[in-house]
Amino acid sequence: MSNLPDSSSRRRLLIVCLCIVALGFGMVVYNLYKVQITQGDFYQQRAIAQQLRTTPITANRGTIYDRNGNTLAVSATVWTVLFSPHDIDDAEAEILADGMSEILGVDREFVIEKAKNKKNYYQIVKKKVEKETADKVIAFAAEHKIAGVSLQKDSKRYYPYGSLGSSVLGFVNEENQGAYGIESYYNTTLSGTPGKVVAAKNAWGTDMPFSYQEMYDAKDGHSLVLTLDETIQHMLDKHLETAVVEHKVRNRAAGIIMNVKSGEILGMTTKPDFDPNEAYEIADPAAKAAVEALRGDDEAYQQALNAARFAQWNNKCISEPYEPGSVFKIVTLSTGLETGAVVPSNHFHCPGFYMVGNVRKGCWKTAGHGDQDLAAAVRNSCNPAFMMVGQRIGAERFYDYFSNFGFTETTGVDLPGEAIGSYHSKKALTNPNDYENSLTSCSFGQTFKVTPLQLITAVAAAVNGGTLYEPHVVKQILDAEGNIVQSIEPNAKRQVISAETSAIVCQMLETVVTEGSGKNSYIPGYRIGGKTGTSEKIDLMNKTGEDRKVLSFVGIAPMDDPQIACLVLLDEPTLVNEYGSTIAAPVVGSILADVLPYLGMEKVYTEEELKKLDVYVENQVAKVAHDAQSACTRTGLNARIIGGGGTVVSQIPAAGSTVPKGSTIMLYTDESAESDVVTVPDVIGKSGLVVNRLVLNAGLNIKITGVGIENENAVAAKQTPAGGTEVPRGTVVTIDFADTTLHDSF
């Protein structure tokens, strides 16, 4: 019998084989379709990734300038140190570990790990390396003939003035992206567009010849010209730093200087602040010590470190609402005059309190101010008078003007993190069961919160003719060649009050400085107006029982044509006499004394001021002693000859300085006499007569600033040089006096 399959079996076998072939071919076709059509983009990208290497090219970040072209932030070229592990053998890795750990200041084991990690084509060893260090890296690699070390160009941000204006400027993070402030708000504008180099690579991961390479150039970022003035910012920073130390301010200080006719911010600061070159370092010694005390408890330490960093980065001027206190009376005054609720001739009787229903609300002057007109009520910062003004305005109109002055919205400033305050709604304020209590408190600046920037913006509108401007810190945007891309013009949002009302407000605010609670900000030769503020932190008191205050003062100049306003607030000072009039007002006075001459505003003296003017000290060196003494006398100065010589070899005070009339010039006639030094007495807290006697008896000259020693309530609030300092006889000691009775109301 034959073993050969019959025709039927062969046919079945053939059919099975054909089916298997068809199925296999179908699967191949299906997979080709899936790879080439359905998932074509995916595999194409994988192929490109395997065949091409992309190396980024960092774009140069735009420069930040002040309004006068001074560089506040600039980027410079730095380098990233890279290893190519495929080009480094184990012996070379050990050599690199020894050299790179010393040159770059990194751990030796870290270097070995990077050099031996063959999983990636390149390993980043260290970023932001300066040129000098980068040169050492390349020199070391060349000396030991190690091919797997290279540099990649990068950019690092520098802030030439250190902490100056840091709360406005902000800083950039490790990726060169804006983290806070201007750097963050204008990050897209400043960053530009990164470029890249795309190069083909072979199966071993190395670049193929240059013909397979394409470069896409980076596009540099735009630069910014700010409204800030570096000189004014420096003056503001300097005085607030001093105030924080002098008055032991617990919760930082804030200051803003604004052009009232445009909304341009000339200076803005929060103190203590930070150095944006070392933004992650805690700059305040006390805060740093508190954080370091938690080392050992990793979780608590990290939480405290993060909290301290965020606190120092935070711009208090725009991010921390507070109860403004009596500075807000400028808004109440403006509203009352504009609505016709009050006129300058109105009188208000203050017995030392005001009854709101069954609630007795006191005046800071417990004996009361008696009968006073509206201007006197402003000068006296009388709470009962302003409660009456608030009630005459009425809750609905009060809310409308509160809103028109910008307190129910952010100002729109071009900075990140702007907060909006908390305030009574119109419904709550007009509630017949409660509106009198809320309205009377609001009328003198309590029971609601605003930011410092909201407040100074509203004050600017009250004194500039009635126009509310949107504040801004950027003046121009420039391209990489320095051409102007955009100019930011003043943005007038609305007319809040009339020019006539604004003029009356200015007149009354000037009397606050010449006759009222703002005397401590007076500067001879300048017409300055302002308003003091002392506010309780009611929410803190209700929560903890602690009585802490925010002291503030806003100064405006010149009052015949207001140009600038300066607001300073000190949050929780810890000294006695915690009032805006005695502490914040002198700080603003000192700032304006520096800023106004810098802005070219000339002094115009009254006859009384002329009698007290300082005298210019002429050069008497090389003159015959008695001739020099006579020359001093003719200019209204006294002179004392010290030494046995006949010719003046030196003098104190030095030529070119200015001293009060009647001061004594020390004329030294031999070198041995020049060593005559005395100790400056400590006169802080003492009355004018005592201070005058102590300083003059010590052989020193005295210069009086502030309210003047003729004021029987004046005491020395500040002195330069400090008590205990050894100085040459005849040195001028400047004493700043404050009137301790000028207590401002809440």
ZIPE-V533691 format. One record per pair of residues at least 12 apart in sequence whose C-alpha atoms are under 7 Angstrom apart, sorted by the first residue. I is the first residue (numbers start at 1). J is the second residue. D is the distance in whole Angstrom. If there is no record, write none. Layout:
BEGIN
i-><I | I>
j-><J | J>
d-><D | D>
END
This chain:
BEGIN
i-><51 | 51 | 51 | 52 | 52 | 52 | 52 | 53 | 53 | 53 | 53 | 54 | 54 | 54 | 54 | 55 | 55 | 55 | 56 | 56 | 56 | 56 | 57 | 57 | 57 | 57 | 58 | 58 | 58 | 58 | 58 | 59 | 59 | 59 | 59 | 59 | 59 | 59 | 59 | 59 | 60 | 60 | 60 | 60 | 61 | 61 | 61 | 61 | 61 | 61 | 62 | 62 | 62 | 62 | 62 | 62 | 63 | 63 | 63 | 64 | 64 | 64 | 65 | 65 | 65 | 66 | 66 | 66 | 66 | 66 | 66 | 67 | 67 | 67 | 67 | 67 | 68 | 72 | 72 | 72 | 73 | 73 | 73 | 73 | 74 | 74 | 74 | 75 | 75 | 75 | 75 | 76 | 76 | 76 | 77 | 77 | 77 | 77 | 78 | 78 | 78 | 78 | 78 | 78 | 78 | 78 | 79 | 79 | 79 | 79 | 79 | 79 | 79 | 79 | 79 | 80 | 80 | 80 | 80 | 80 | 80 | 80 | 80 | 81 | 81 | 81 | 81 | 81 | 81 | 81 | 82 | 82 | 82 | 82 | 82 | 82 | 82 | 83 | 83 | 83 | 83 | 83 | 83 | 83 | 83 | 84 | 84 | 84 | 84 | 84 | 85 | 85 | 85 | 85 | 85 | 85 | 85 | 86 | 86 | 87 | 87 | 88 | 88 | 92 | 93 | 93 | 93 | 94 | 97 | 97 | 103 | 103 | 128 | 128 | 158 | 159 | 159 | 162 | 162 | 162 | 163 | 163 | 163 | 163 | 164 | 165 | 165 | 165 | 166 | 166 | 166 | 166 | 167 | 167 | 167 | 167 | 167 | 167 | 167 | 168 | 168 | 168 | 169 | 169 | 169 | 170 | 170 | 170 | 171 | 171 | 171 | 181 | 181 | 182 | 185 | 185 | 185 | 189 | 189 | 190 | 190 | 190 | 191 | 192 | 192 | 192 | 192 | 193 | 193 | 193 | 194 | 194 | 195 | 195 | 195 | 196 | 196 | 196 | 197 | 197 | 197 | 198 | 198 | 198 | 199 | 199 | 199 | 200 | 200 | 220 | 221 | 222 | 222 | 222 | 222 | 223 | 223 | 223 | 224 | 224 | 224 | 224 | 225 | 225 | 225 | 225 | 226 | 226 | 226 | 226 | 227 | 227 | 227 | 227 | 227 | 227 | 228 | 228 | 228 | 228 | 229 | 229 | 232 | 232 | 232 | 233 | 233 | 235 | 235 | 236 | 236 | 237 | 239 | 239 | 240 | 240 | 241 | 247 | 247 | 247 | 248 | 248 | 249 | 249 | 249 | 249 | 249 | 250 | 250 | 250 | 251 | 251 | 252 | 252 | 252 | 252 | 252 | 253 | 253 | 253 | 253 | 253 | 254 | 254 | 254 | 254 | 254 | 254 | 254 | 254 | 255 | 255 | 255 | 255 | 255 | 255 | 256 | 256 | 256 | 256 | 256 | 257 | 257 | 257 | 257 | 258 | 258 | 258 | 259 | 259 | 259 | 260 | 260 | 260 | 260 | 260 | 261 | 261 | 262 | 262 | 263 | 263 | 263 | 263 | 263 | 264 | 264 | 264 | 265 | 265 | 265 | 270 | 270 | 270 | 272 | 273 | 273 | 274 | 280 | 282 | 282 | 287 | 291 | 291 | 317 | 317 | 317 | 318 | 318 | 318 | 318 | 318 | 319 | 319 | 319 | 319 | 320 | 320 | 321 | 321 | 321 | 321 | 322 | 322 | 322 | 323 | 323 | 323 | 323 | 323 | 323 | 323 | 324 | 324 | 324 | 324 | 324 | 324 | 325 | 325 | 325 | 325 | 325 | 325 | 325 | 326 | 326 | 326 | 326 | 326 | 326 | 326 | 326 | 327 | 327 | 327 | 327 | 328 | 328 | 329 | 329 | 329 | 330 | 332 | 332 | 334 | 334 | 334 | 335 | 336 | 336 | 337 | 338 | 338 | 341 | 341 | 342 | 344 | 344 | 344 | 345 | 345 | 346 | 346 | 347 | 347 | 347 | 347 | 348 | 348 | 348 | 348 | 349 | 349 | 349 | 350 | 350 | 350 | 350 | 350 | 350 | 351 | 351 | 351 | 351 | 352 | 352 | 352 | 352 | 352 | 353 | 354 | 356 | 356 | 363 | 363 | 363 | 363 | 364 | 364 | 364 | 375 | 378 | 378 | 379 | 379 | 379 | 379 | 379 | 380 | 380 | 381 | 381 | 382 | 383 | 383 | 386 | 386 | 387 | 387 | 390 | 390 | 390 | 391 | 395 | 395 | 395 | 395 | 396 | 396 | 399 | 404 | 405 | 405 | 405 | 406 | 406 | 407 | 407 | 411 | 411 | 411 | 412 | 413 | 413 | 413 | 414 | 414 | 420 | 420 | 421 | 421 | 421 | 422 | 422 | 422 | 423 | 423 | 456 | 460 | 462 | 463 | 463 | 463 | 463 | 463 | 464 | 464 | 465 | 465 | 465 | 465 | 466 | 466 | 466 | 466 | 466 | 466 | 467 | 467 | 467 | 467 | 468 | 468 | 468 | 468 | 468 | 469 | 469 | 469 | 469 | 470 | 470 | 470 | 474 | 475 | 475 | 476 | 506 | 509 | 509 | 509 | 510 | 510 | 510 | 510 | 511 | 512 | 512 | 512 | 513 | 513 | 513 | 517 | 517 | 517 | 517 | 518 | 518 | 518 | 518 | 518 | 519 | 520 | 520 | 520 | 520 | 520 | 520 | 520 | 521 | 521 | 521 | 521 | 521 | 522 | 522 | 523 | 523 | 524 | 524 | 525 | 525 | 525 | 526 | 526 | 526 | 527 | 527 | 527 | 528 | 528 | 528 | 528 | 528 | 529 | 529 | 529 | 529 | 530 | 530 | 530 | 531 | 531 | 531 | 532 | 532 | 532 | 532 | 532 | 532 | 532 | 533 | 533 | 533 | 533 | 533 | 534 | 534 | 534 | 534 | 534 | 534 | 534 | 534 | 534 | 535 | 535 | 535 | 535 | 536 | 536 | 536 | 536 | 537 | 548 | 549 | 549 | 550 | 550 | 550 | 550 | 551 | 551 | 551 | 551 | 551 | 551 | 552 | 552 | 552 | 552 | 552 | 553 | 553 | 553 | 553 | 553 | 553 | 553 | 554 | 554 | 554 | 555 | 555 | 566 | 568 | 568 | 569 | 570 | 577 | 579 | 579 | 580 | 581 | 581 | 581 | 582 | 582 | 582 | 582 | 613 | 614 | 614 | 614 | 614 | 615 | 615 | 615 | 615 | 616 | 616 | 616 | 616 | 617 | 617 | 617 | 617 | 618 | 618 | 619 | 620 | 621 | 621 | 621 | 621 | 622 | 622 | 622 | 623 | 623 | 624 | 624 | 624 | 625 | 625 | 625 | 625 | 636 | 636 | 637 | 637 | 637 | 637 | 638 | 638 | 638 | 638 | 639 | 639 | 639 | 639 | 640 | 640 | 640 | 640 | 641 | 641 | 641 | 642 | 642 | 642 | 642 | 642 | 643 | 643 | 643 | 643 | 644 | 644 | 645 | 645 | 646 | 647 | 648 | 648 | 648 | 649 | 649 | 649 | 650 | 650 | 651 | 651 | 651 | 651 | 652 | 652 | 652 | 652 | 652 | 653 | 653 | 653 | 659 | 660 | 663 | 664 | 664 | 665 | 666 | 676 | 676 | 677 | 677 | 677 | 677 | 678 | 678 | 678 | 678 | 678 | 679 | 679 | 679 | 679 | 680 | 680 | 680 | 680 | 681 | 681 | 681 | 681 | 682 | 682 | 682 | 683 | 684 | 684 | 684 | 685 | 685 | 685 | 686 | 686 | 687 | 687 | 687 | 688 | 688 | 688 | 689 | 699 | 699 | 700 | 700 | 700 | 700 | 700 | 701 | 701 | 701 | 701 | 702 | 702 | 702 | 703 | 703 | 703 | 703 | 704 | 704 | 704 | 705 | 705 | 705 | 706 | 706 | 706 | 707 | 707 | 707 | 708 | 713 | 713 | 713 | 714 | 714 | 714 | 714 | 715 | 715 | 715 | 716 | 716 | 716 | 716 | 717 | 717 | 717 | 718 | 718 | 719 | 719 | 719 | 719 | 720 | 720 | 720 | 721>
j-><200 | 201 | 202 | 198 | 199 | 200 | 201 | 198 | 199 | 200 | 201 | 196 | 197 | 198 | 199 | 196 | 197 | 198 | 194 | 195 | 196 | 197 | 194 | 195 | 196 | 218 | 154 | 155 | 194 | 195 | 218 | 191 | 192 | 193 | 194 | 195 | 218 | 219 | 220 | 221 | 75 | 155 | 220 | 221 | 75 | 190 | 191 | 192 | 220 | 221 | 190 | 191 | 220 | 221 | 222 | 223 | 75 | 223 | 224 | 223 | 224 | 225 | 224 | 225 | 226 | 225 | 226 | 227 | 228 | 229 | 230 | 225 | 226 | 227 | 228 | 229 | 229 | 159 | 160 | 161 | 157 | 158 | 159 | 160 | 157 | 158 | 159 | 155 | 156 | 157 | 158 | 155 | 156 | 157 | 153 | 154 | 155 | 156 | 128 | 129 | 130 | 131 | 153 | 154 | 155 | 156 | 127 | 128 | 129 | 130 | 134 | 151 | 152 | 153 | 154 | 126 | 127 | 128 | 129 | 151 | 152 | 153 | 154 | 124 | 125 | 126 | 127 | 150 | 151 | 152 | 122 | 123 | 124 | 125 | 149 | 150 | 151 | 115 | 122 | 123 | 124 | 125 | 148 | 149 | 150 | 121 | 122 | 123 | 148 | 149 | 115 | 116 | 117 | 118 | 121 | 122 | 148 | 118 | 121 | 147 | 148 | 115 | 148 | 146 | 112 | 115 | 116 | 112 | 111 | 112 | 133 | 137 | 154 | 156 | 277 | 276 | 277 | 275 | 276 | 277 | 273 | 274 | 275 | 276 | 234 | 233 | 268 | 269 | 273 | 274 | 275 | 276 | 181 | 269 | 270 | 273 | 313 | 314 | 315 | 181 | 182 | 268 | 181 | 182 | 183 | 182 | 183 | 276 | 183 | 276 | 279 | 415 | 416 | 415 | 414 | 415 | 416 | 221 | 222 | 221 | 222 | 223 | 221 | 219 | 220 | 221 | 222 | 218 | 219 | 220 | 218 | 219 | 216 | 217 | 218 | 215 | 216 | 217 | 214 | 215 | 216 | 213 | 214 | 215 | 212 | 213 | 214 | 212 | 213 | 480 | 480 | 477 | 478 | 479 | 480 | 477 | 478 | 479 | 474 | 476 | 477 | 478 | 474 | 475 | 476 | 477 | 473 | 474 | 475 | 476 | 264 | 265 | 266 | 473 | 474 | 475 | 265 | 266 | 267 | 473 | 266 | 267 | 266 | 267 | 595 | 267 | 268 | 591 | 594 | 267 | 591 | 269 | 587 | 591 | 253 | 271 | 271 | 573 | 574 | 575 | 573 | 574 | 570 | 571 | 572 | 573 | 574 | 571 | 572 | 573 | 571 | 572 | 270 | 271 | 272 | 570 | 571 | 270 | 271 | 569 | 570 | 571 | 269 | 270 | 271 | 316 | 317 | 568 | 569 | 570 | 268 | 269 | 270 | 567 | 568 | 569 | 268 | 269 | 566 | 567 | 568 | 564 | 565 | 566 | 567 | 564 | 565 | 566 | 563 | 564 | 565 | 460 | 464 | 563 | 564 | 565 | 464 | 563 | 469 | 490 | 469 | 470 | 471 | 472 | 490 | 471 | 472 | 473 | 471 | 472 | 473 | 315 | 316 | 317 | 284 | 312 | 313 | 312 | 309 | 308 | 309 | 308 | 304 | 305 | 451 | 452 | 453 | 418 | 419 | 451 | 452 | 453 | 417 | 418 | 419 | 451 | 419 | 451 | 421 | 449 | 450 | 451 | 449 | 450 | 451 | 445 | 446 | 447 | 448 | 449 | 450 | 535 | 445 | 446 | 449 | 450 | 533 | 535 | 444 | 445 | 446 | 533 | 534 | 535 | 746 | 381 | 444 | 445 | 532 | 533 | 534 | 745 | 746 | 531 | 532 | 533 | 553 | 444 | 445 | 443 | 444 | 445 | 459 | 390 | 443 | 462 | 501 | 505 | 401 | 389 | 393 | 501 | 497 | 501 | 392 | 393 | 389 | 373 | 374 | 375 | 373 | 374 | 373 | 374 | 371 | 372 | 373 | 374 | 371 | 372 | 373 | 385 | 370 | 371 | 372 | 368 | 369 | 370 | 371 | 384 | 385 | 367 | 368 | 369 | 370 | 365 | 366 | 367 | 368 | 369 | 384 | 384 | 436 | 437 | 382 | 383 | 384 | 745 | 743 | 744 | 745 | 508 | 508 | 512 | 511 | 512 | 515 | 516 | 517 | 516 | 517 | 744 | 745 | 745 | 444 | 745 | 443 | 444 | 440 | 443 | 439 | 440 | 443 | 440 | 429 | 430 | 435 | 439 | 426 | 430 | 426 | 496 | 458 | 468 | 496 | 454 | 458 | 450 | 454 | 454 | 470 | 471 | 470 | 470 | 471 | 472 | 472 | 473 | 450 | 451 | 449 | 450 | 451 | 448 | 449 | 450 | 448 | 449 | 567 | 565 | 502 | 502 | 503 | 505 | 506 | 562 | 502 | 562 | 498 | 499 | 502 | 503 | 495 | 496 | 497 | 498 | 499 | 502 | 492 | 494 | 495 | 496 | 492 | 493 | 494 | 495 | 496 | 490 | 491 | 492 | 493 | 491 | 492 | 493 | 488 | 487 | 488 | 488 | 559 | 529 | 530 | 531 | 528 | 529 | 530 | 559 | 529 | 529 | 530 | 531 | 528 | 529 | 530 | 532 | 581 | 742 | 744 | 530 | 531 | 532 | 581 | 585 | 707 | 581 | 582 | 585 | 586 | 706 | 707 | 738 | 585 | 586 | 588 | 589 | 706 | 589 | 706 | 589 | 593 | 605 | 609 | 603 | 604 | 605 | 558 | 603 | 604 | 557 | 558 | 559 | 555 | 556 | 557 | 558 | 559 | 555 | 556 | 557 | 559 | 554 | 555 | 556 | 553 | 554 | 555 | 552 | 553 | 554 | 580 | 581 | 585 | 744 | 551 | 552 | 553 | 580 | 744 | 549 | 550 | 551 | 552 | 579 | 580 | 744 | 745 | 746 | 549 | 550 | 551 | 746 | 548 | 549 | 550 | 746 | 549 | 572 | 571 | 572 | 569 | 570 | 571 | 572 | 569 | 570 | 571 | 579 | 580 | 584 | 568 | 569 | 570 | 580 | 584 | 567 | 568 | 569 | 580 | 584 | 585 | 588 | 566 | 567 | 568 | 567 | 588 | 588 | 584 | 588 | 584 | 584 | 740 | 743 | 744 | 744 | 742 | 743 | 744 | 738 | 739 | 740 | 742 | 660 | 658 | 659 | 660 | 661 | 658 | 659 | 660 | 661 | 656 | 657 | 658 | 659 | 655 | 656 | 657 | 658 | 655 | 656 | 655 | 648 | 648 | 649 | 650 | 651 | 647 | 648 | 649 | 647 | 648 | 646 | 647 | 648 | 641 | 646 | 647 | 648 | 661 | 662 | 661 | 662 | 663 | 664 | 662 | 663 | 664 | 665 | 664 | 665 | 666 | 667 | 664 | 665 | 666 | 667 | 666 | 667 | 668 | 666 | 667 | 668 | 669 | 673 | 668 | 669 | 670 | 673 | 669 | 670 | 669 | 670 | 669 | 669 | 667 | 668 | 669 | 668 | 669 | 670 | 667 | 668 | 665 | 666 | 667 | 668 | 665 | 666 | 667 | 730 | 731 | 665 | 730 | 731 | 703 | 703 | 701 | 701 | 730 | 730 | 730 | 728 | 729 | 726 | 727 | 728 | 729 | 698 | 726 | 727 | 728 | 729 | 724 | 725 | 726 | 727 | 723 | 724 | 725 | 726 | 694 | 695 | 723 | 724 | 722 | 723 | 724 | 716 | 716 | 717 | 718 | 715 | 716 | 717 | 715 | 716 | 714 | 715 | 716 | 709 | 714 | 715 | 709 | 729 | 730 | 729 | 730 | 731 | 732 | 733 | 730 | 731 | 732 | 733 | 732 | 733 | 734 | 732 | 733 | 734 | 735 | 734 | 735 | 736 | 735 | 736 | 737 | 736 | 737 | 738 | 737 | 738 | 739 | 737 | 739 | 740 | 741 | 737 | 738 | 739 | 740 | 737 | 738 | 739 | 735 | 736 | 737 | 738 | 736 | 737 | 738 | 735 | 736 | 733 | 734 | 735 | 736 | 733 | 734 | 735 | 733>
d-><6 | 5 | 7 | 6 | 5 | 4 | 6 | 6 | 5 | 6 | 7 | 6 | 6 | 5 | 7 | 5 | 5 | 6 | 7 | 6 | 4 | 6 | 6 | 5 | 5 | 6 | 6 | 7 | 5 | 6 | 7 | 7 | 6 | 6 | 5 | 7 | 5 | 6 | 5 | 7 | 7 | 7 | 5 | 6 | 6 | 5 | 5 | 6 | 6 | 5 | 5 | 7 | 7 | 5 | 5 | 4 | 7 | 5 | 6 | 6 | 5 | 6 | 6 | 5 | 6 | 6 | 5 | 6 | 5 | 6 | 6 | 6 | 5 | 5 | 6 | 6 | 7 | 6 | 6 | 7 | 7 | 6 | 5 | 7 | 6 | 5 | 7 | 6 | 5 | 4 | 6 | 6 | 5 | 7 | 7 | 6 | 5 | 6 | 5 | 5 | 5 | 6 | 6 | 5 | 5 | 6 | 6 | 5 | 5 | 6 | 7 | 6 | 6 | 5 | 5 | 6 | 4 | 6 | 6 | 6 | 5 | 6 | 7 | 6 | 5 | 5 | 6 | 6 | 5 | 7 | 6 | 6 | 5 | 6 | 6 | 5 | 6 | 6 | 5 | 5 | 7 | 7 | 6 | 5 | 6 | 6 | 5 | 6 | 5 | 6 | 5 | 6 | 6 | 5 | 7 | 6 | 7 | 6 | 7 | 6 | 5 | 7 | 6 | 7 | 6 | 6 | 7 | 7 | 5 | 6 | 7 | 7 | 7 | 6 | 6 | 7 | 6 | 5 | 7 | 7 | 7 | 5 | 4 | 6 | 7 | 7 | 7 | 6 | 7 | 6 | 7 | 6 | 6 | 6 | 6 | 7 | 6 | 7 | 5 | 5 | 6 | 7 | 5 | 5 | 6 | 6 | 6 | 7 | 6 | 5 | 7 | 6 | 6 | 6 | 7 | 6 | 6 | 6 | 6 | 5 | 5 | 6 | 5 | 5 | 5 | 4 | 7 | 6 | 5 | 7 | 5 | 6 | 5 | 5 | 4 | 6 | 5 | 7 | 6 | 4 | 6 | 6 | 5 | 6 | 6 | 4 | 6 | 5 | 6 | 6 | 7 | 7 | 5 | 5 | 6 | 6 | 5 | 6 | 7 | 6 | 5 | 6 | 6 | 5 | 5 | 6 | 5 | 4 | 5 | 7 | 6 | 6 | 6 | 5 | 6 | 5 | 6 | 4 | 5 | 7 | 5 | 7 | 7 | 6 | 6 | 5 | 7 | 6 | 7 | 7 | 6 | 6 | 7 | 7 | 7 | 7 | 6 | 5 | 6 | 6 | 5 | 6 | 6 | 6 | 6 | 4 | 6 | 7 | 5 | 6 | 5 | 6 | 7 | 5 | 6 | 7 | 6 | 6 | 5 | 6 | 5 | 6 | 6 | 4 | 6 | 6 | 6 | 6 | 5 | 7 | 6 | 5 | 7 | 6 | 4 | 7 | 4 | 7 | 6 | 5 | 7 | 7 | 6 | 4 | 7 | 6 | 5 | 7 | 6 | 5 | 7 | 5 | 6 | 6 | 5 | 6 | 6 | 6 | 6 | 5 | 5 | 6 | 4 | 6 | 7 | 6 | 5 | 6 | 7 | 6 | 6 | 6 | 6 | 7 | 6 | 5 | 7 | 6 | 7 | 7 | 6 | 7 | 6 | 6 | 6 | 5 | 6 | 5 | 6 | 6 | 6 | 6 | 6 | 5 | 5 | 7 | 7 | 6 | 5 | 5 | 5 | 4 | 5 | 6 | 6 | 6 | 6 | 7 | 6 | 4 | 6 | 6 | 5 | 7 | 7 | 7 | 7 | 6 | 6 | 4 | 6 | 5 | 5 | 4 | 5 | 7 | 5 | 6 | 6 | 4 | 6 | 7 | 6 | 5 | 6 | 5 | 7 | 6 | 5 | 7 | 5 | 7 | 7 | 7 | 6 | 7 | 7 | 7 | 6 | 7 | 6 | 6 | 6 | 6 | 6 | 5 | 7 | 7 | 5 | 7 | 6 | 7 | 6 | 6 | 7 | 5 | 4 | 6 | 6 | 5 | 6 | 6 | 5 | 4 | 6 | 5 | 5 | 5 | 6 | 6 | 7 | 6 | 4 | 7 | 6 | 6 | 5 | 5 | 4 | 7 | 6 | 5 | 7 | 6 | 6 | 5 | 6 | 7 | 7 | 7 | 5 | 5 | 7 | 7 | 6 | 4 | 7 | 4 | 6 | 6 | 6 | 6 | 6 | 7 | 6 | 7 | 6 | 6 | 5 | 6 | 6 | 6 | 5 | 7 | 6 | 5 | 7 | 6 | 7 | 6 | 6 | 6 | 5 | 7 | 6 | 7 | 7 | 7 | 6 | 6 | 6 | 7 | 6 | 7 | 5 | 5 | 6 | 6 | 7 | 7 | 5 | 4 | 6 | 6 | 5 | 7 | 5 | 6 | 7 | 7 | 6 | 5 | 7 | 7 | 6 | 7 | 7 | 6 | 6 | 4 | 5 | 7 | 6 | 5 | 5 | 5 | 6 | 6 | 7 | 6 | 4 | 6 | 6 | 6 | 6 | 6 | 6 | 7 | 6 | 4 | 6 | 6 | 6 | 7 | 7 | 6 | 5 | 6 | 6 | 5 | 5 | 7 | 6 | 4 | 7 | 7 | 7 | 6 | 6 | 7 | 7 | 6 | 6 | 7 | 6 | 5 | 7 | 7 | 6 | 6 | 6 | 6 | 6 | 7 | 7 | 6 | 5 | 5 | 6 | 6 | 5 | 5 | 6 | 4 | 7 | 6 | 7 | 7 | 7 | 7 | 6 | 4 | 5 | 4 | 7 | 6 | 6 | 6 | 5 | 5 | 7 | 6 | 5 | 6 | 6 | 6 | 5 | 6 | 6 | 5 | 4 | 6 | 6 | 6 | 7 | 6 | 4 | 7 | 5 | 6 | 7 | 7 | 6 | 5 | 6 | 5 | 6 | 7 | 6 | 5 | 6 | 6 | 5 | 6 | 6 | 5 | 6 | 5 | 7 | 5 | 6 | 5 | 7 | 7 | 6 | 6 | 7 | 5 | 7 | 6 | 5 | 6 | 5 | 5 | 6 | 6 | 4 | 6 | 5 | 4 | 6 | 5 | 5 | 6 | 6 | 7 | 6 | 5 | 5 | 7 | 5 | 4 | 7 | 6 | 7 | 7 | 7 | 7 | 7 | 7 | 7 | 6 | 6 | 6 | 6 | 6 | 6 | 6 | 6 | 6 | 7 | 7 | 6 | 5 | 4 | 6 | 5 | 5 | 6 | 6 | 6 | 6 | 5 | 7 | 5 | 5 | 5 | 6 | 5 | 6 | 5 | 7 | 5 | 5 | 6 | 7 | 6 | 5 | 6 | 6 | 6 | 6 | 5 | 6 | 7 | 6 | 5 | 6 | 6 | 6 | 6 | 5 | 5 | 6 | 6 | 6 | 4 | 6 | 5 | 5 | 6 | 7 | 7 | 6 | 5 | 6 | 6 | 5 | 6 | 7 | 6 | 5 | 6 | 6 | 6 | 5 | 5 | 5 | 6 | 6 | 5 | 6 | 6 | 5 | 6 | 6 | 4 | 6 | 5 | 6 | 6 | 5 | 7 | 5 | 5 | 6 | 6 | 5 | 7 | 6 | 6 | 6 | 6 | 6 | 7 | 6 | 6 | 7 | 7 | 6 | 6 | 6 | 6 | 6 | 5 | 4 | 5 | 7 | 6 | 6 | 6 | 6 | 6 | 6 | 5 | 6 | 5 | 5 | 5 | 6 | 7 | 7 | 5 | 6 | 7 | 4 | 7 | 7 | 5 | 6 | 6 | 5 | 5 | 6 | 5 | 6 | 6 | 5 | 7 | 4 | 7 | 6 | 7 | 6 | 6 | 6 | 4 | 5 | 6 | 7 | 6 | 6 | 5 | 6 | 5 | 5 | 6 | 7 | 6 | 5 | 6 | 6 | 5 | 6 | 6 | 5 | 6 | 5 | 5 | 6 | 6 | 6 | 7 | 6 | 5 | 6 | 7 | 6 | 5 | 4 | 6 | 5 | 6 | 7 | 6 | 6 | 4 | 6 | 6 | 5 | 6 | 6 | 5 | 7 | 6 | 5 | 6 | 6 | 5 | 7 | 6>
END
